[in-house]
Amino acid sequence: MILMNCIICSSFFIMTKKKPFVPNIALCIVLDIIGMASYFIPALGEVVDAAWAPISAILFYTLFGGRFGMIGGVLNFLEEVIPFTDAIPSFTIAWFIRKNELDKWIADK
């Protein structure tokens, strides 16, 4: 129901928004380094990526949650499976996006 998360104020609807959760930046950087570590093992690189991809996607969804975590988890999975895309620091990029959301949330308060 659309009105479930709304507060009626005069004739306008004001959406209530929860405080965005921002995971630890150090954890995000470590997870990106783990994802890039397959470059250090040339022979096993893509095999390790195939094993890491679902784990990485689940971790992404767990850390960021909601729609953002779901879409990011799928994109993170694809990033790990597609060859030569491991250099993209997806967890760190997502951290900056979520941190920006938190900053905007604080500014609106």
C-alpha positions, 0 to 999 in steps of 0.5 A: 500500500502506497500510504503505508510509509507516508505521513499525511501533512496538510495536503502533501505526502511526506515520505518517511525515510530510514537512516541509510546504513553505511558499512565499514570502508575498510571491509569494502576495500578488503572485499575488493582486494579479495576480488582482485586477488585472482590477478595474482594467480594467473593460471587459476584466475578465472576459476577463482573468479567463478567461485568468488562471484556468488560469494561476493554477490551474497556479501554485497546484498548482505552489506547494502541490502534492499533494492540497492543491494540486490541490483549491486549484487547482480552487477557485482556477480557479473563483474566477477564472472566476466573476464578482465573486469576484476579491477572495478572496485564495486564494494568501494564504489557502492560505499561512496554511493551509500555514504552520499545518501547518508550525507544527504539524509543528514542534511535534510534533517 
